[in-house]
Amino acid sequence: MQSEIARVVLLVTQALEQIGIPYAVGGSLASSLHGVMRATLDADIVADVQLAHIPTLVAALAQEFYADDGMIREAIVHHSSFNLIHYETAFKVDIFIRKLRPFDQMQLERRQPSVITADPDRSVYVTSPEDTILAKLEWYRLGGEVSERQWRDILGVLKVRAGDLDLAYLRTWANELQVADLLARALDEK
C-alpha cells in the first residue's frame, strides 16, 4: 500500500480502536490487499459508530481531518456514510455505518488483521476475502453492472485467493444479497 495512504488509514483506524469502535477496511484497499493492487482515490471503512461516539471521534481526528459532527450524526441515524478529509493530503476516507442487516454484522465479525506498513509492521482490520468479494458484487450490481474496476477487483481476489476461499459461505451470502448470478459469472471468468 502506498505509504501516504497507509499513514492516513492508520490515523483513522487508530482513533477508532482507541475509542473502541469496531471497524473493517473494505473497498478497493481490501481488494488490493487480498487480490491485485490498484490505485485508489479514497479508503472505505465499515464501522459501528454510535451517536455517543461522535464528540470523542471528532476530537480524536480534529488535528488531522475535516470531520463534520452533523454529517456523522446524519450518517448514523440513516445508516449511510460520512467522509473524513485529511488536511495535508486531501485524501478522503469514507466511513460506512454498519447497517442493521446480518451481512454487515458478519463483515465486522469476520474481519482479519492485515499488515499495511512495514518497519515497523502496522496492521489494520480488513474485511475477509469472501466479504470483500460479496461487497464488491453488491456495489457492482448497484452501479448498474458497468464498472470495470469493480469487476477486476472481484476477479483479482478470486484469482489470488482461489484455494483459500470459503465457497459455501460465498454462495450462501451471494443468494442473500441477490448477487448469486454475478458470483457464478465471476467464478466462471476467473
N, C-alpha and C positions, 0 to 999 in steps of 0.2 A: 504494500500500500504506500502511496506517496507520503512522504514524511509530514508535509503540511496538513494533508487530510487526516492522517493518523493523529497528529497533535490536536487538531480541533475536535475530532471524535472523542479522544481521551479526555479532553476538558469537560465535555458534556457527560460522558459516561461516569467519570469520577464524581461529578456533582450528584448524579442520580444514585450512585452507590452510597455516597456519604449520607444522603437523605433517606436511603432505604427504599427507593423506588425500583421495582423490578422492571427490567428493560431487555431488549434484544435488538442488536443492529440487524437490519434486513436490507431489502432492496438490492441495488447494484453492488454495494460493498460486500454484502453477504454472498452474492453470486460470484463475485470476483474471488473471494476467499475460498469458496467451495468449488469453483469451476475455472473459468477463463477470465483473466484480468482484463478490465476495460476502464477507460477514463470515465469519470463521473463529475457532475456539477454540484451534487449535493449528497447528503447522507440521510438515510431513512432509519428511524428508530421507533420500534413499538414499545410503549411504556405504559405502566399502570399508574399514571399521575392522578392524584386525587385533589379536590379543592383545597384541603388542608395543607397540601404541599406547596401551593403557589408562592406564598411570601418567602419561604426558605429557598425554593428553587430560583426565583428571580434574584434574590440576594446572592446566592452562590454563583450565578452566571453574570451578574451585572458588570463586572470589570472587563470581561472579555466579549460579551454578547449583547446584542439588542434583543431583549425579551420583553414582550408586552403582556402584562398580567391580565388585561382584559381579553386579549386574544387566547391566552392559555385557559382562562375561565370558560370562554365560549366553546373551545375545543373539548374540554372535559364534559361540559353539560351536554353537548351534542355528539360525543364520542367520534370526533373528527380529528383534525390535526392542527398543529400550530408550527411556526418555524422560528428558529433562532438564527441570527445573522452574526457571524464572527466579525468584530470590528476591523481587525488587522487585515484579514484576507478576503472578506466579503463572502466566505464560504457559508452555505446555507445548510442547516441541519433541520430536517422535518421530523417532528415528534408526532407519531400517530397514537392517539389514545386507544388503549385496548378496548375493543368493542365487547358487548355483553354476549357474544356467541362463543361456543365451545372452541372453535378453531383458534381464535385469538388467545384464549387461555392456554391452549396446547403449545402455541408458539413460545410463550414465556416458560412453560413447564419443561419444554424440550430444548431450550436454548443451550448452547455449548460455548465454553471459553475458547477463544481463538487469539493467538499472538498476532498483534498488528504492528509492533515495532520490536526491533532487536537492539541489544546493547544499551540499556538493559531490556530484557524481554518485558513487554507490556501487553496485557490481554484485555479483551472486552468480551461480553456475551454476545453471541451471534445466533440468529435463527438456524436451526438444523438444516442440513442439505434438503431434506424432504420438505420442510416447511417453507424454505426459500423457493423451491420449485412450485409448490402449491400457491403461494402468494403471488409469484410471478405469473402463473397461469391465470389466476383471477384478475390481475391487473391487465394482462393481455386481452382477456375477454372483455373487461370493462372498457378498454380502449378501442374496441371495435376490431380486434384481432389484426391490426395492421402494423404494430411496432416490431420492426426487425430487430431492434436492440433487445427488447424483452424476450423475443423468441430465441435469439442467440444466447442470451443469458441462461434460459431454461435448458437448451441443448448442451451448453457448456458444462453445467452442473451434472446433467445426466451422463455425459461422456466421462468426465473426470472421476465421478463418484460411482460409476456403474456397478461395481461389485459390492459396494458398501450400502446401497440404498435399501430401505425397508419398503419393498414394492407393495406389500399388503397395506401398510399404512398409507402410502401414496394413493392407492386405488380407493381405499375407504373414504379418505378426505376429499379426493377429487370428485367422487359421487356426491358427497355432502355439499361441496362448493359449486356443484354443477359445471365442472370442467373436465369430466371423465373423458369426453371426446378429444379434448385438447391434449390430455395426458397420453392417451393412446396414440395420437398422431406424433407427439414428441418422442415417445418410446420407439416408434417405427423409424423416425428420422435420425435418431442419434447414431 
